């Protein structure tokens, strides 16, 4: 039977076996109707993965990734410019991408997605990139920089065992990403070499919208009233047939369905949303029972879309979502991809709104 057809027929039955192989090694699990530990079975009929992923063994947890911002080691250059320094290492390691499903990942600092680099507009970024893998690797940043810092084949491309240094200014402000750009590109991407690059606006450069800008600057009083979350939409081809068997936000399917994200009703929500899904041209984000404003690429302080409940993103596209649950009744509010297949294969989540 053709795998593409077989997969959809199994989804329709509410049961999907997924596995991964590396050489002669196999590991299997199933997606089935089951009651999640903290979510009533009436919510989406409890359609979640069976069992639990060992986050300690993985070395990262999708819930901590939501708010783990890496500001680097901060100092001042002689000209007064702020310098942020980072160390990023490409490491090949096995991670558990669904209960019992082990995946031979290529990672930045041992995690997928890699560390979330967060800086302010105009900061100097300096990254010491060490390649401890067995293939050529780079860091390509979606941002503004010179050609010699672009991290493409032949340009700051690190050979196994080599360390290179990237240095550029953080521009423009917004929600961006970085990833490996070595060839074959699709393999380096779907194996896990990507991460978020968030640049906060400098309020002094935007006097006409200074208050809006300050609300995005991590640590300011205006920013602290916001509940900020990072969500990297991704997928995993666990049997290497160039189709994803697992979809997720921050790598672990149904993580935020089994343990919904706690949201304080009276504080607004800001989501830094990035799509790095390989093998599918479009991914999406849909919020239940509410609408939001959307800032495409996060490079404006005025919404590019107002009062929508769904956005579609191609690979590499990203943006900022802002919404509020003020005056809403407490409870579970789902959000997920609006491709039903993606949702049933792991990209299904919920907010737990509390008074």
PAVEXKOL-526090 format. One record per residue (C-alpha): residue number from 1; residue in one letter; y, x, z. Coordinates in pm, 1 decimal, padded with zeros to 6 digits. Each point is the difference from the previous one (the first is absolute). Layout:
N
nr, rest, yy, xx, zz
NUM, A, Y, X, Z;
...
***
This chain:
355
nr, rest, yy, xx, zz
1, X, 00000.0, 00000.0, 00000.0;
2, X, 00349.1, 00127.5, -00081.9;
3, X, 00163.0, 00126.8, 00323.2;
4, X, 00336.0, -00160.9, -00080.4;
5, X, -00162.7, -00343.6, -00029.9;
6, X, -00236.7, 00059.2, 00288.6;
7, X, 00282.9, 00091.3, 00234.8;
8, X, 00193.4, -00321.1, -00065.1;
9, X, -00308.8, -00215.9, 00035.7;
10, X, -00070.9, 00154.1, 00339.1;
11, X, 00358.0, -00059.7, 00109.4;
12, X, -00038.2, -00365.2, -00091.9;
13, X, -00301.9, -00016.0, 00229.4;
14, X, 00203.2, 00151.2, 00282.6;
15, X, -00215.0, 00311.6, 00028.6;
16, X, 00048.9, 00343.0, -00152.1;
17, X, -00199.5, 00315.0, 00057.5;
18, X, 00204.6, 00313.4, -00047.3;
19, X, -00110.5, 00358.9, 00021.8;
20, X, 00087.9, 00357.1, -00073.7;
21, X, -00200.6, 00289.9, -00127.8;
22, X, 00063.3, 00372.1, -00014.2;
23, X, -00287.4, 00188.9, -00160.5;
24, X, -00309.0, -00152.2, 00160.2;
25, X, 00188.6, -00147.3, 00299.0;
26, X, 00047.0, -00376.4, 00030.8;
27, X, 00167.7, -00219.0, 00260.6;
28, X, 00015.7, -00379.4, -00020.2;
29, X, 00165.7, -00296.6, 00168.6;
30, X, 00079.6, -00361.8, -00088.0;
31, X, 00294.1, -00232.9, -00014.0;
32, X, -00099.9, -00336.8, 00142.4;
33, X, 00125.9, -00304.8, 00181.0;
34, X, 00027.9, 00095.7, 00364.5;
35, X, 00229.1, -00073.2, 00291.1;
36, X, 00245.6, 00284.4, 00064.5;
37, X, 00043.3, 00103.5, 00364.8;
38, X, 00358.3, -00123.3, 00043.7;
39, X, 00039.7, -00251.6, -00283.2;
40, X, -00132.2, -00357.9, 00014.6;
41, X, -00274.7, -00063.3, -00252.5;
42, X, 00210.5, -00279.4, -00149.3;
43, X, 00245.4, 00259.6, -00134.6;
44, X, -00122.6, 00073.8, -00353.7;
45, X, -00348.5, -00092.8, 00127.3;
46, X, -00024.1, 00338.8, 00169.5;
47, X, -00058.4, 00180.6, -00330.8;
48, X, 00007.3, 00360.4, 00121.4;
49, X, -00210.8, 00313.6, -00011.4;
50, X, -00294.0, 00019.0, 00238.7;
51, X, 00028.3, 00256.2, 00275.7;
52, X, 00278.4, 00240.9, 00087.5;
53, X, 00131.4, 00322.0, -00148.4;
54, X, -00001.1, 00300.8, 00233.7;
55, X, 00371.6, 00085.7, -00002.6;
56, X, -00049.8, 00290.0, 00241.5;
57, X, -00247.1, 00161.3, -00234.7;
58, X, 00237.9, -00061.2, -00289.9;
59, X, 00282.9, 00162.5, 00191.2;
60, X, 00244.6, -00278.8, -00088.3;
61, X, 00041.7, -00366.0, 00086.0;
62, X, 00155.0, -00257.2, -00236.1;
63, X, 00191.3, -00155.2, 00288.4;
64, X, 00167.1, 00325.8, 00102.3;
65, X, 00074.8, 00078.8, -00366.4;
66, X, 00224.1, -00308.2, -00003.5;
67, X, 00264.2, 00173.6, 00210.8;
68, X, -00078.2, 00371.8, -00011.3;
69, X, 00313.6, 00155.9, -00150.2;
70, X, -00002.3, 00378.4, -00043.8;
71, X, 00350.2, 00142.9, 00026.1;
72, X, -00117.2, 00359.4, -00023.0;
73, X, 00139.5, 00295.6, 00191.3;
74, X, 00377.6, -00044.1, -00001.4;
75, X, 00265.8, 00273.2, -00004.3;
76, X, 00337.2, 00068.8, -00162.3;
77, X, 00064.1, 00228.0, -00296.0;
78, X, 00303.0, 00233.5, 00007.7;
79, X, 00197.4, -00249.4, -00209.9;
80, X, -00057.9, -00273.1, 00259.1;
81, X, -00260.2, -00186.7, -00208.2;
82, X, -00295.6, -00136.6, 00193.5;
83, X, -00331.5, 00166.4, -00083.2;
84, X, -00333.7, -00174.1, 00048.3;
85, X, -00312.2, 00218.2, -00025.3;
86, X, -00355.8, -00121.3, -00046.9;
87, X, -00347.3, 00148.0, -00034.5;
88, X, -00237.3, -00192.4, -00226.7;
89, X, -00354.1, 00108.4, -00080.3;
90, X, -00237.5, -00134.1, -00263.8;
91, X, -00342.0, -00041.6, 00162.0;
92, X, -00325.0, -00137.7, -00137.9;
93, X, -00173.8, -00214.6, 00260.5;
94, X, -00217.0, -00305.7, 00031.8;
95, X, 00169.0, -00312.1, 00136.9;
96, X, -00135.7, -00344.4, 00084.3;
97, X, 00181.6, -00248.8, -00224.2;
98, X, -00196.8, -00306.4, 00115.7;
99, X, -00261.0, -00044.7, 00272.5;
100, X, -00283.2, 00235.3, -00093.0;
101, X, 00156.7, 00099.8, -00333.2;
102, X, 00070.5, 00373.0, -00015.6;
103, X, 00228.2, 00126.3, -00273.5;
104, X, 00047.5, 00365.4, -00109.4;
105, X, 00380.4, 00001.8, 00014.8;
106, X, 00262.2, 00255.5, -00093.3;
107, X, 00268.5, -00027.5, 00264.6;
108, X, 00339.1, 00122.4, 00113.7;
109, X, -00034.1, 00117.8, 00362.5;
110, X, -00339.1, -00167.6, 00025.1;
111, X, 00118.9, -00358.8, -00037.6;
112, X, 00041.2, -00266.8, -00268.7;
113, X, 00280.4, -00074.8, -00059.5;
114, X, 00152.9, 00334.5, 00091.0;
115, X, 00273.3, 00043.1, 00261.4;
116, X, 00307.2, -00220.5, -00043.7;
117, X, 00290.0, 00235.3, -00063.0;
118, X, 00324.5, -00154.0, 00122.1;
119, X, 00342.3, 00156.1, -00047.8;
120, X, 00364.1, -00093.1, -00045.5;
121, X, 00190.1, -00001.8, -00325.6;
122, X, 00119.9, 00353.0, -00079.5;
123, X, -00234.8, 00183.5, 00237.7;
124, X, -00160.9, 00319.4, -00127.3;
125, X, -00378.2, -00040.8, -00014.6;
126, X, -00218.9, 00310.5, 00023.6;
127, X, -00376.9, -00041.7, -00023.8;
128, X, -00257.3, 00275.8, 00033.9;
129, X, -00294.5, -00132.4, -00199.7;
130, X, -00338.1, 00161.8, 00055.8;
131, X, -00295.1, -00077.5, -00225.3;
132, X, -00322.3, 00021.7, 00199.8;
133, X, -00194.8, -00199.9, -00257.7;
134, X, -00213.5, 00115.4, -00290.6;
135, X, 00226.2, -00128.4, -00280.8;
136, X, 00358.0, 00056.6, -00112.9;
137, X, 00246.3, -00224.0, 00187.5;
138, X, 00373.6, -00073.2, 00010.5;
139, X, 00262.4, -00208.3, 00178.3;
140, X, 00198.3, -00214.3, -00242.3;
141, X, 00285.2, -00190.6, 00164.7;
142, X, 00153.2, -00316.6, -00139.3;
143, X, 00360.6, 00099.5, 00054.3;
144, X, 00278.3, 00208.0, -00154.3;
145, X, -00060.7, 00375.3, -00023.6;
146, X, -00004.2, 00293.0, -00242.0;
147, X, -00274.3, 00066.4, -00252.9;
148, X, -00136.4, 00296.1, 00196.9;
149, X, -00071.9, -00230.0, 00296.4;
150, X, -00177.0, -00272.6, -00196.5;
151, X, -00357.4, 00077.9, 00104.8;
152, X, -00165.6, -00046.9, -00337.9;
153, X, -00272.2, 00215.9, -00160.4;
154, X, 00132.5, 00353.7, -00022.9;
155, X, 00297.5, -00069.9, 00230.2;
156, X, -00061.4, 00075.2, 00368.8;
157, X, -00364.9, -00087.9, -00058.5;
158, X, -00202.7, 00161.6, 00276.6;
159, X, -00336.2, 00159.6, -00073.8;
160, X, -00274.7, -00025.5, 00265.1;
161, X, 00107.0, 00208.2, 00299.7;
162, X, 00361.0, 00033.1, -00117.0;
163, X, 00317.0, -00111.1, 00183.3;
164, X, 00317.3, -00093.7, -00188.1;
165, X, 00337.4, -00126.3, 00121.4;
166, X, 00189.5, -00303.0, -00128.0;
167, X, 00370.5, -00033.9, 00077.9;
168, X, 00246.6, -00268.0, -00109.7;
169, X, 00257.3, -00245.5, 00133.5;
170, X, -00108.2, -00351.8, 00100.6;
171, X, 00149.0, -00228.5, -00266.4;
172, X, 00033.6, -00287.7, -00072.0;
173, X, -00038.0, -00207.0, 00314.9;
174, X, -00282.3, -00250.2, -00015.0;
175, X, -00375.8, -00050.9, 00019.8;
176, X, -00180.1, 00267.1, -00201.1;
177, X, -00330.5, 00183.4, -00017.5;
178, X, -00160.2, 00333.0, -00070.6;
179, X, -00335.6, 00080.3, -00154.7;
180, X, -00202.5, 00268.5, -00172.0;
181, X, 00075.6, 00036.1, -00370.8;
182, X, -00277.9, 00241.2, -00095.7;
183, X, -00242.7, -00096.6, -00274.3;
184, X, -00196.2, -00217.9, -00036.0;
185, X, 00279.3, -00201.9, 00154.7;
186, X, -00190.5, -00321.6, 00067.0;
187, X, -00270.3, 00187.6, 00188.4;
188, X, 00243.6, 00178.1, 00230.2;
189, X, 00175.7, -00328.7, 00072.2;
190, X, -00298.5, -00222.9, 00070.2;
191, X, -00161.0, 00268.6, 00215.4;
192, X, 00288.6, -00040.1, 00249.0;
193, X, 00273.8, 00254.2, -00072.0;
194, X, 00310.7, -00212.1, 00060.0;
195, X, 00244.8, -00091.5, 00274.4;
196, X, 00332.9, -00168.4, 00074.8;
197, X, 00344.3, 00160.5, -00026.2;
198, X, 00268.2, -00209.2, 00173.0;
199, X, 00365.0, 00104.3, -00032.4;
200, X, 00248.0, -00174.1, 00230.3;
201, X, 00350.5, -00059.6, -00141.7;
202, X, 00293.8, 00198.8, 00137.3;
203, X, 00247.3, -00264.8, 00127.0;
204, X, 00294.7, 00232.5, -00066.8;
205, X, -00085.9, -00002.1, -00370.2;
206, X, -00004.0, -00381.8, -00007.3;
207, X, 00308.5, -00108.9, 00197.6;
208, X, 00006.0, -00341.6, -00166.3;
209, X, -00348.8, -00073.4, 00141.8;
210, X, -00003.1, 00237.1, 00295.7;
211, X, -00158.0, -00248.7, 00242.4;
212, X, -00282.6, -00079.3, -00243.4;
213, X, -00053.3, 00372.3, -00052.6;
214, X, -00008.8, 00070.8, 00374.5;
215, X, -00267.9, -00265.5, 00042.5;
216, X, -00230.8, 00217.9, -00211.1;
217, X, 00073.3, 00326.2, 00181.7;
218, X, -00289.5, 00066.7, 00234.0;
219, X, 00106.9, 00007.3, 00364.7;
220, X, 00341.2, -00164.2, -00028.2;
221, X, 00072.6, -00309.3, 00215.1;
222, X, 00023.2, -00205.0, -00320.6;
223, X, -00342.7, 00127.3, -00109.4;
224, X, -00170.6, -00056.9, 00334.3;
225, X, 00038.6, -00376.8, -00027.1;
226, X, -00223.2, 00010.5, -00309.2;
227, X, -00379.0, 00008.2, -00001.4;
228, X, -00072.0, 00254.2, -00273.6;
229, X, -00343.7, 00039.5, -00158.4;
230, X, -00150.1, 00223.3, -00269.3;
231, X, -00252.3, -00161.8, -00234.0;
232, X, -00166.0, 00205.4, -00274.0;
233, X, -00212.7, -00220.7, -00225.3;
234, X, -00305.8, 00189.8, -00120.7;
235, X, -00359.5, -00033.6, -00109.9;
236, X, -00320.3, 00203.1, -00011.7;
237, X, -00256.1, 00036.3, -00277.3;
238, X, -00299.4, 00060.6, 00224.1;
239, X, -00262.2, 00031.4, -00275.8;
240, X, 00220.2, 00186.4, -00251.7;
241, X, -00020.6, -00252.8, -00282.9;
242, X, 00382.3, -00012.9, -00032.8;
243, X, 00021.2, -00340.0, 00169.6;
244, X, 00101.4, -00047.3, 00361.5;
245, X, -00252.4, -00144.5, 00241.2;
246, X, 00243.6, 00006.7, 00294.2;
247, X, 00368.9, -00101.2, 00020.6;
248, X, 00222.7, 00047.7, 00300.1;
249, X, 00338.3, 00068.0, 00151.6;
250, X, 00000.2, 00345.6, 00160.5;
251, X, -00359.1, 00061.1, -00112.1;
252, X, -00216.4, -00213.9, 00229.8;
253, X, -00095.9, -00345.9, -00136.8;
254, X, 00075.9, -00301.1, 00220.6;
255, X, 00138.1, 00226.8, 00275.6;
256, X, 00298.2, -00229.9, 00053.5;
257, X, -00213.9, -00312.0, -00026.6;
258, X, -00236.3, 00105.9, 00276.1;
259, X, 00292.4, 00118.5, 00210.9;
260, X, 00318.0, -00174.3, -00121.0;
261, X, 00331.9, 00182.9, 00014.8;
262, X, 00200.4, -00120.3, 00300.4;
263, X, 00349.8, -00115.6, -00096.4;
264, X, 00272.9, -00101.6, 00245.8;
265, X, 00139.8, -00326.6, -00131.3;
266, X, 00366.7, 00076.0, 00068.7;
267, X, 00010.4, 00344.7, -00162.5;
268, X, 00015.6, 00033.2, -00380.8;
269, X, -00275.1, 00177.4, -00193.1;
270, X, 00044.6, 00276.4, -00256.8;
271, X, -00298.5, 00116.0, -00207.0;
272, X, -00003.9, 00317.7, -00206.9;
273, X, -00248.1, -00105.9, -00269.7;
274, X, -00160.7, 00245.6, -00245.8;
275, X, -00268.9, -00057.5, -00262.5;
276, X, -00228.1, 00291.6, -00087.5;
277, X, -00303.0, -00204.2, -00109.2;
278, X, -00193.3, 00171.7, -00280.3;
279, X, -00205.9, -00183.0, -00269.4;
280, X, 00199.7, -00325.0, 00031.7;
281, X, 00332.9, -00036.7, -00183.7;
282, X, 00161.2, -00228.8, 00260.2;
283, X, -00021.1, -00057.8, 00372.5;
284, X, 00201.7, -00254.7, 00196.3;
285, X, 00124.3, -00112.8, 00339.5;
286, X, 00011.3, -00367.4, 00100.6;
287, X, 00125.1, -00134.5, 00334.7;
288, X, -00118.7, -00336.6, 00133.3;
289, X, 00232.6, -00267.3, 00137.7;
290, X, 00314.3, 00211.2, -00039.9;
291, X, 00223.1, 00167.3, -00260.1;
292, X, 00163.2, 00342.9, -00012.3;
293, X, 00265.7, 00209.8, -00170.5;
294, X, -00117.5, 00291.8, -00211.7;
295, X, 00171.9, 00330.3, -00084.0;
296, X, -00165.8, 00156.4, -00305.5;
297, X, -00061.5, 00371.1, 00074.5;
298, X, 00218.7, -00050.7, 00309.7;
299, X, 00289.3, 00169.6, -00179.0;
300, X, 00251.3, -00277.8, 00061.1;
301, X, 00143.3, -00153.8, 00316.8;
302, X, 00017.5, -00338.5, -00172.2;
303, X, -00325.5, -00183.2, -00082.9;
304, X, -00118.8, 00016.4, -00359.0;
305, X, -00203.5, -00317.6, 00061.9;
306, X, 00094.3, -00267.9, 00250.4;
307, X, -00217.4, -00263.2, 00166.0;
308, X, -00336.4, 00075.5, -00159.6;
309, X, -00347.4, -00005.7, 00150.1;
310, X, -00183.0, 00219.7, -00254.4;
311, X, 00077.0, 00329.7, -00173.5;
312, X, -00205.3, 00188.8, -00258.7;
313, X, -00005.0, 00379.2, -00018.5;
314, X, -00146.8, 00231.6, -00260.3;
315, X, -00145.1, 00334.8, 00106.0;
316, X, 00269.8, 00216.5, 00155.7;
317, X, 00241.3, -00289.4, 00041.8;
318, X, 00131.9, -00069.5, 00346.3;
319, X, 00266.8, -00186.6, 00189.3;
320, X, 00124.7, -00133.0, 00331.2;
321, X, -00077.1, -00349.0, 00129.8;
322, X, 00221.9, -00161.0, 00265.2;
323, X, -00088.2, -00326.6, 00170.1;
324, X, 00050.1, -00189.8, 00323.8;
325, X, -00219.3, -00227.0, 00210.5;
326, X, 00288.7, -00116.2, 00220.3;
327, X, -00055.3, -00361.1, 00111.5;
328, X, -00353.8, -00000.2, -00146.8;
329, X, -00282.4, -00127.3, 00215.7;
330, X, -00216.1, 00279.2, 00142.8;
331, X, -00331.3, 00056.8, -00173.0;
332, X, -00180.2, 00180.6, -00279.2;
333, X, 00176.6, 00039.9, -00333.7;
334, X, -00213.2, 00147.7, -00275.2;
335, X, 00111.8, 00246.9, -00265.7;
336, X, -00211.9, 00143.5, -00278.4;
337, X, -00031.5, 00086.2, -00365.8;
338, X, 00024.2, -00308.0, -00217.1;
339, X, -00285.6, 00123.8, -00213.5;
340, X, -00282.2, -00190.0, 00171.4;
341, X, -00250.7, 00276.8, -00071.2;
342, X, 00218.0, 00259.6, 00175.0;
343, X, 00038.8, -00227.3, 00302.1;
344, X, -00371.2, -00063.4, 00035.6;
345, X, -00080.2, 00368.8, -00040.6;
346, X, 00225.9, 00104.5, 00285.3;
347, X, 00372.0, -00053.4, -00077.0;
348, X, 00035.9, -00292.2, 00241.2;
349, X, 00215.0, 00025.5, 00312.7;
350, X, 00191.5, -00201.3, 00258.8;
351, X, 00302.5, 00019.3, 00225.1;
352, X, -00031.5, -00132.8, 00352.7;
353, X, 00346.9, -00138.4, 00073.4;
354, X, 00074.4, -00023.5, 00370.8;
355, X, 00295.1, -00153.9, 00182.6;
***
